[in-house]
Amino acid sequence: MANFHSDFFHLILKQKQKYNTNVLQVLNRKCVEMAVLTSLALSCRLNETSLFERKHYFYADLPAGFQITQQRQPIAVDGEIKFHVFTPGIHKSPYLKSSKIKQIQLEQDSGKSLHDENTAKSLIDLNRAGIPLMEFVFEPDLIDGEEAAALVKELTLILQLLGVCSGRMEEGALRIDANVSVSNRDNDLGVRTEIKNIGSVRAVAAAVKYEINRQISILEAGNKIFNETRAWNMVNKTTIPMREKEEKEDYRFMPETNLPPLRIHVREDLPNENNLVDAVILKKQLPKLPEQIRERLKNVLQISPEIIIALMSDLILLQLFDKIIKKDGNRDPTLVAKFLVRDLLNFLNKNKLTIEFCIPHADFIGQLTDLLQNKTVNLIIANKILYEIISDTKKSPKEIVEEHNWFLISDEEELEKMCLEIIEKNPKIVSGYKKGKKKLFIALMGQMAKITNQRADMALVANIMERLLKS
């Protein structure tokens, strides 16, 4: 069983400067509005009144000795997030999962701990100490690391669509602490460990998987799990001990005296007389959320669930798809989506480029999918054309095709003539194929790709070649 929460610190408290050196914290209205908007998007129940407390603990990353938080009466409770889980190579098909949100709370951030194993020293970066954050606490209803990673992806997309958070884990805008426990009982949870220092979505899956296996090994050996905080070592792909985990009593919660109760207007039947943050108005401002977008992609555009999951794994990729489709209503959504999630992403990975690289090239990519749809080129040539983007070409995809004579060869008579020539020149391969060595068919297809400079319609070639070999 896995239970975890994620933090991001784009929000919450600001300081009101006066002419003297005394500084008091006051709430930032805009940040509270973002927290309310997020709570509404996640189907949470907003508390009309929420309270701030001081959580005391004494680490080097917390100079004040306490953290302002909302432990007992947070801004929102009882939410739910639904998401699809699918990892190629692990799952045969996507499945729907949901996770309950226990609460959303506003907090102050601590400093950043940096651990150097080579020198056996720890350093503290205090630049973010006191910077605000919003914390999500989930119920323990996930079963493995892949579900945890899928939840993080969905939450990130929601926050990006709301304009609340960039979701960039590498910049610290979104952080994940994973609480993991294992049990062979149906109802009781085991002793949990908390994993910190998780820096990416895939690291979430890897860290949770490792920790589950580590705890199972300990229990099977007859030993006990200790309630502790561990860190994910991204180099060795292991979790390492940091410190023992505190109990609630150790934190000595007490009311935050400098911040009054936070009140929110939530009732539609009553006027907002005191100019409170208005949840009724904010609810009307909610954008289309992932579930609505997913329904459109599936039911209106007829895109498969697997492609939808890949397409929605990155907001910029999704926006690129929308821009290309809206530019020309005759474009095939499935063809465009497949090209983006398979060929374009593969191109970006090979060249160590990010999806942001494609933003100024949306028209070029759209025109390239037109050439595929019109059977002007095949996928092999389309991938060659993609490399022209790197050279910052001013030519259109069609002009590039004309310059290199990369037009698709799809004339059946021409292709059949080429197939006959290949069959005549390769009698040993043909003989072996007819004797049952079906893999030799690939060699014949390779000959066709070679003599046509990879410009042939290979699907059509396969049909012609099979027919000729049977005759």
C-alpha positions in Angstrom: 0.0 0.0 0.0 1.3 3.4 -0.8 0.3 6.8 0.6 1.9 10.0 -0.5 1.5 13.7 -0.9 2.9 16.3 -3.2 4.1 19.9 -2.5 4.5 23.0 -4.6 5.5 26.4 -3.3 4.4 28.9 -5.8 1.8 30.3 -3.3 0.5 31.4 -0.1 2.2 33.9 2.3 3.8 37.3 1.7 5.3 39.7 4.1 4.0 43.2 4.7 6.8 45.6 5.1 6.5 48.7 7.4 8.8 51.5 8.0 10.2 49.8 11.0 11.9 46.4 11.2 8.9 44.6 12.5 7.5 42.2 9.9 4.1 40.4 10.2 2.9 37.7 7.8 -0.4 38.3 6.0 -2.3 36.2 3.6 -1.9 36.8 -0.1 -5.5 36.9 -1.5 -4.5 35.8 -5.0 -2.8 32.7 -3.5 -5.8 31.8 -1.5 -7.9 32.1 -4.6 -5.6 29.6 -6.4 -5.9 27.2 -3.5 -9.7 27.5 -3.6 -9.7 27.0 -7.4 -7.5 23.9 -7.0 -9.8 22.5 -4.3 -12.8 23.0 -6.5 -11.1 21.3 -9.5 -10.4 18.3 -7.2 -13.9 18.0 -5.9 -12.9 18.9 -2.4 -15.2 20.3 0.3 -14.1 23.8 1.2 -14.1 24.8 4.8 -15.8 28.1 5.3 -13.3 28.8 8.1 -9.8 27.3 8.2 -7.1 27.8 10.8 -3.3 28.3 10.9 -1.0 26.6 13.3 2.6 26.4 14.3 4.3 23.0 13.8 7.5 22.9 15.9 10.5 20.9 15.0 14.2 21.7 15.2 16.2 21.0 12.0 18.8 23.1 10.3 16.5 23.7 7.4 13.9 25.5 9.5 15.6 28.6 11.1 12.4 29.8 12.9 12.0 26.5 14.8 8.4 26.2 13.6 6.4 25.9 10.4 3.1 27.7 9.7 0.6 25.1 8.5 -3.0 23.9 8.6 -3.0 20.5 10.3 -6.3 20.4 12.1 -8.6 22.6 10.0 -7.2 23.0 6.5 -8.6 25.0 3.6 -10.2 21.9 2.0 -10.9 18.2 2.7 -12.5 15.1 1.2 -11.5 15.4 -2.5 -10.9 12.9 -5.2 -8.7 12.6 -8.3 -9.4 10.1 -11.1 -6.7 9.1 -13.5 -5.7 6.5 -16.0 -2.8 4.1 -15.4 -0.8 2.8 -18.4 2.9 2.1 -18.7 3.9 0.3 -22.0 5.8 -2.9 -21.2 4.1 -3.1 -17.8 0.4 -2.9 -18.4 -1.4 -4.6 -21.3 -4.1 -1.8 -21.4 -5.0 1.4 -19.5 -7.2 1.2 -16.5 -9.1 3.8 -14.5 -8.0 4.5 -10.9 -9.1 7.1 -8.3 -7.5 8.3 -5.1 -9.1 10.1 -2.2 -7.7 13.4 -1.1 -7.7 13.7 2.7 -6.9 17.4 2.7 -5.3 20.4 1.0 -3.4 22.8 3.3 -1.4 26.0 3.1 2.0 26.0 4.6 5.4 27.7 4.7 8.3 25.9 3.1 11.6 24.9 4.8 15.1 25.1 3.5 16.6 22.6 1.1 18.9 19.9 2.5 21.8 18.8 0.2 23.5 15.6 1.2 27.0 14.8 -0.1 27.8 11.1 0.4 31.4 11.6 -0.7 32.3 14.1 2.0 29.7 12.7 4.5 28.3 16.2 4.9 25.0 17.9 4.6 24.5 21.4 3.4 21.4 23.6 3.8 20.1 26.0 1.1 17.9 28.5 3.0 16.8 30.5 -0.1 13.3 28.9 -0.1 12.9 28.9 3.7 9.6 30.8 4.4 8.5 30.6 0.8 4.9 29.4 0.7 3.5 26.1 -0.6 0.3 24.2 -1.0 0.3 20.6 0.2 -1.9 17.7 -0.9 -2.4 14.8 1.5 -3.8 11.6 -0.1 -5.3 8.6 1.5 -3.4 5.3 1.3 -5.3 3.8 -1.6 -2.6 3.2 -4.3 -1.0 -0.2 -4.8 2.3 0.5 -6.6 4.7 3.0 -8.0 3.1 3.1 -11.4 -0.2 4.3 -9.9 1.7 6.9 -7.9 3.4 8.2 -11.0 0.2 8.3 -13.0 -1.5 10.3 -10.2 1.4 12.8 -10.2 1.0 13.2 -13.9 -2.7 13.9 -13.6 -2.3 16.3 -10.7 0.4 18.1 -12.6 -1.8 18.5 -15.7 -4.7 19.8 -13.5 -2.4 22.4 -11.8 -1.0 23.6 -15.2 -4.5 23.9 -16.7 -5.6 26.0 -13.7 -2.5 28.2 -14.1 -1.6 27.5 -10.4 1.8 25.8 -10.8 4.3 25.1 -13.6 4.6 21.5 -12.4 8.3 21.5 -13.1 9.8 19.1 -10.6 13.3 19.7 -11.8 12.9 23.4 -10.6 11.2 22.4 -7.3 7.9 23.9 -8.3 6.3 20.5 -7.6 7.8 18.1 -5.0 6.7 14.6 -4.0 7.0 12.9 -0.6 6.0 9.2 -0.9 4.7 7.3 2.1 5.0 3.6 1.6 3.9 0.6 3.7 3.3 -3.0 3.0 0.9 -5.5 4.6 -0.6 -8.9 3.9 -3.8 -8.0 5.6 -6.8 -6.5 4.0 -7.6 -3.7 6.5 -4.5 -2.9 8.6 -1.6 -0.8 7.1 2.0 -1.7 7.9 4.6 0.7 9.4 5.2 3.4 6.8 8.4 5.1 5.7 8.5 8.5 4.0 10.6 9.0 0.9 12.0 12.4 0.1 14.3 13.8 -2.7 12.2 12.4 -5.5 13.0 14.5 -8.6 10.8 13.2 -11.4 7.7 11.3 -12.3 9.6 8.2 -13.2 11.6 8.5 -10.0 8.3 8.3 -8.1 7.5 4.9 -9.7 11.1 3.7 -9.1 11.3 4.9 -5.5 8.0 3.4 -4.5 8.8 0.1 -6.2 12.2 -0.1 -4.5 10.8 0.7 -1.1 8.0 -1.9 -1.4 10.5 -4.6 -2.3 12.9 -3.4 0.5 10.1 -3.7 3.1 8.9 -7.0 1.9 12.5 -8.4 2.1 12.8 -7.2 5.7 9.5 -8.7 6.8 10.2 -12.0 5.1 13.5 -12.2 6.9 11.6 -11.9 10.2 12.6 -8.3 11.0 10.6 -5.1 11.6 10.1 -1.9 9.6 10.9 1.3 11.4 8.9 4.5 11.0 11.5 6.7 9.4 12.2 9.3 6.7 14.4 8.0 3.8 15.9 9.8 0.8 15.8 8.5 -2.8 19.3 8.1 -4.2 18.8 8.7 -7.9 22.3 7.4 -8.8 22.1 4.1 -7.1 18.3 3.8 -7.4 17.9 3.0 -3.7 16.4 4.7 -0.6 18.8 5.6 2.2 18.0 6.5 5.8 17.7 10.2 6.8 16.1 10.3 10.2 13.5 8.7 12.5 10.0 9.9 11.8 8.3 12.1 14.4 4.9 11.5 15.8 2.2 14.2 15.9 2.9 14.8 19.6 6.5 15.7 18.8 5.5 18.7 16.7 3.6 20.5 19.6 1.0 22.1 17.4 -0.3 25.5 18.7 -2.4 28.2 17.1 -0.6 30.7 14.8 -1.2 34.0 16.7 -0.2 36.3 13.8 -2.8 34.9 11.3 -6.5 35.2 12.0 -8.9 32.4 10.8 -9.2 32.3 7.0 -12.9 32.7 5.9 -14.2 31.8 2.4 -17.5 32.6 0.8 -18.9 29.2 -0.3 -22.7 29.6 -0.1 -24.6 30.5 -3.3 -27.7 31.5 -1.3 -25.9 34.2 0.7 -24.3 37.5 -0.6 -20.6 38.0 -0.1 -20.9 41.1 2.1 -17.4 41.0 3.5 -15.5 40.7 0.2 -14.2 37.3 1.1 -12.4 35.0 -1.4 -15.5 33.9 -3.4 -15.6 30.1 -4.2 -19.0 30.6 -6.0 -17.4 32.9 -8.6 -14.2 30.9 -8.8 -16.2 27.7 -9.6 -17.6 29.4 -12.7 -14.0 30.2 -13.8 -12.8 26.6 -13.9 -11.3 25.6 -17.2 -11.8 22.3 -19.0 -10.2 19.7 -16.8 -8.4 16.5 -17.9 -11.4 14.3 -17.7 -13.4 16.5 -20.0 -10.5 16.8 -22.4 -10.1 13.0 -22.4 -13.8 12.5 -23.2 -13.5 14.8 -26.2 -10.4 13.0 -27.5 -12.0 9.7 -27.1 -15.6 10.3 -28.1 -15.4 13.2 -30.6 -11.9 12.7 -32.1 -11.9 8.9 -31.8 -8.4 8.6 -30.5 -7.4 5.3 -28.7 -6.9 5.3 -24.9 -3.2 4.5 -25.1 -2.5 7.4 -27.4 -4.7 9.7 -25.3 -2.6 8.9 -22.2 0.6 9.6 -24.0 -0.8 12.8 -25.5 -1.9 14.1 -22.1 1.3 13.3 -20.4 2.6 16.8 -21.2 0.5 20.0 -21.4 2.6 21.5 -24.1 2.3 18.4 -26.2 -1.5 18.5 -25.8 -1.6 22.2 -26.7 0.6 21.5 -29.8 -1.9 18.8 -30.9 -4.8 21.2 -30.4 -3.1 23.9 -32.4 -2.4 21.6 -35.3 -5.9 20.2 -35.4 -7.6 23.6 -35.1 -5.4 25.0 -37.9 -7.0 22.7 -40.5 -10.3 20.9 -39.9 -9.4 18.3 -42.5 -6.5 16.9 -40.6 -6.9 13.4 -39.2 -6.7 13.6 -35.4 -5.5 10.1 -34.9 -2.7 10.4 -37.5 -1.6 13.7 -35.9 -1.7 12.3 -32.4 0.2 9.1 -33.3 2.9 11.2 -35.1 3.3 13.5 -32.1 3.5 10.8 -29.4 5.6 8.3 -31.3 7.7 10.0 -34.0 8.0 13.5 -32.7 8.8 12.5 -29.1 11.3 9.9 -30.3 12.9 12.7 -32.4 13.1 15.0 -29.4 14.6 12.3 -27.2 17.3 11.3 -29.7 18.4 14.9 -30.1 18.0 15.8 -26.3 15.4 18.4 -27.0 12.4 19.4 -24.9 8.9 19.7 -26.2 9.2 23.5 -25.8 11.5 23.3 -28.8 8.4 22.6 -31.0 6.3 25.6 -30.0 7.6 27.9 -32.8 7.5 25.0 -35.3 3.8 24.0 -34.9 2.9 25.0 -38.4 5.8 23.1 -39.9 4.8 20.0 -38.0 1.2 20.4 -39.0 2.2 20.7 -42.7 4.4 17.6 -42.3 1.4 15.6 -41.0 -0.5 16.8 -44.1 2.1 15.2 -46.3 1.6 11.9 -44.4 -2.1 12.1 -44.6 -2.1 12.8 -48.3 0.5 10.0 -48.9 3.0 12.4 -50.3 5.7 10.9 -48.0 6.0 7.9 -45.7 6.9 7.9 -42.0 10.6 7.3 -42.8 10.8 10.4 -44.9 8.7 12.4 -42.5 11.3 11.6 -39.8 14.1 12.8 -42.1 12.2 16.1 -42.7 11.9 16.6 -38.9 15.7 17.0 -38.8 15.4 20.0 -41.0 13.9 21.9 -38.0 17.2 21.7 -36.2 18.9 23.6 -39.0 16.2 26.3 -38.6 15.2 25.9 -42.2 12.9 28.5 -43.8 11.5 26.0 -46.3 8.2 24.3 -45.9 8.0 20.4 -45.6 6.7 20.3 -49.2 9.6 22.4 -50.5 12.0 20.0 -48.7 10.4 17.0 -50.4 10.6 18.6 -53.8 14.2 19.6 -53.3 15.3 16.0 -52.3 12.8 14.1 -54.5 11.4 12.4 -51.4 8.0 11.8 -52.9 6.3 8.5 -51.9 6.4 5.8 -54.6 2.8 4.4 -54.5 2.2 3.5 -58.1 1.3 -0.2 -58.1 2.6 -1.0 -61.5 5.9 0.6 -60.8 6.2 -1.2 -57.4 5.3 -4.5 -58.9 8.0 -4.2 -61.5 10.5 -3.5 -58.7 9.3 -6.4 -56.7 9.8 -8.8 -59.7 13.3 -7.5 -60.2 14.1 -8.1 -56.5 12.6 -11.6 -56.7 14.7 -12.4 -59.8 17.9 -11.1 -58.3 17.5 -13.0 -55.0 16.7 -16.7 -55.9 18.2 -18.1 -52.7 16.2 -15.8 -50.4 13.0 -16.6 -52.4 13.7 -20.3 -52.2 14.3 -20.2 -48.5 11.1 -18.2 -48.0 9.0 -20.6 -49.9 10.4 -23.5 -47.9 9.1 -21.9 -44.7 11.7 -19.4 -43.6 9.2 -16.6 -43.3 11.7 -14.2 -41.7 13.5 -13.9 -45.1 10.6 -11.8 -46.2 12.2 -8.9 -44.2 15.3 -9.2 -46.4 13.3 -8.8 -49.5 11.5 -5.7 -48.0 14.9 -4.3 -47.1 16.0 -4.6 -50.7 13.0 -2.6 -51.8 13.8 0.1 -49.1 17.3 0.3 -50.4 16.6 0.7 -54.1 13.9 3.2 -53.5 15.8 5.3 -51.0 13.1 4.4 -48.4 10.5 6.2 -50.5 8.3 3.2 -51.3 4.8 2.7 -49.8 6.0 -0.3 -47.8 2.5 -1.4 -46.8 1.6 -1.6 -50.5 4.9 -3.3 -51.3 4.3 -6.0 -48.6 0.9 -6.9 -50.3 2.4 -7.0 -53.8 5.5 -9.0 -52.6 3.3 -11.6 -50.8 1.1 -12.0 -53.9 4.0 -12.5 -56.2 5.7 -15.0 -53.9 2.6 -17.1 -53.7 2.3 -17.3 -57.5 
